[in-house]
Amino acid sequence: MKLHKGQYFYAPRGGNFRIYKFDGEHGDGTSSSTEIGETYFSRSEAYARVCELNGWKQKERKA
C-alpha cells in the first residue's frame, strides 16, 4: 500500500505496535514519518486505531 502525506500507519516496535503519521517523501528518494506516541499490544488494536485515525472502515476478518 502506498502511503499519502498525512496518513497514519502502524509498525512493530519490540513486542508492541506503534502508530506513526507519514510526513511525505523527499526529493532525494527518502521519506519520513513521526511517531504520535500511541503504543498497542496487539496488531488488531493498532489496525483499529489506524482505521479510526484515517477515517477508514475496518475490513471484516474471515474466521
N, C-alpha and C positions, 0 to 999 in steps of 0.2 A: 504494500500500500504506500502510495506517495503522500507524504505529509504536506500540508499547506501552512503557510505562516499563520501563527495564532492557534493552531490545533493542539490539543492535548494528546498525550500518549503515555503508556506505562512501559517500564523496563525492569527486569530483575536487578536487584542490588543486594548481594549477600543472600540471605534466606527470605527476603521480602521483595515487594514490588513498589517502586516509587513512581510518582506522577510528574511528568515534565510538560513544558509548553515549548513547542517548536518555534524558534525565533526566525528561522529562514536560512536560505542558502546564500553564501557569499560568492563573489565573482571568481575566487580562486578555486572553486570546487569543493570547499568545505561548508559545513553547516553548523549551527549552534542551537542549543536549547537551554532552558532554565528550569531547574528543579523547583517545584512550587511548595515543597515541604509537606507533602502528604505521603504517608507510608501505609501500605496494606500488607496483610499476612497471607492473602491468597490471590491468585490470578483473577478469580471470578469477581472479587470485591474491587480490584483495581480496574478491571474491564467495565464494571457497572459504573464506577465513578467517572471514567473517561467518557463513556457514553453520555452521562449526565452533563458533564462539562462542555462537550462538543454539541449537545442538543440532538444526539442520535438516538434512535430507537434500538434497544438491545435485540439482537437476534436470539431466537429461542434455540436452546441446545437440544439436540436429539439424545434421548436416554439410551 
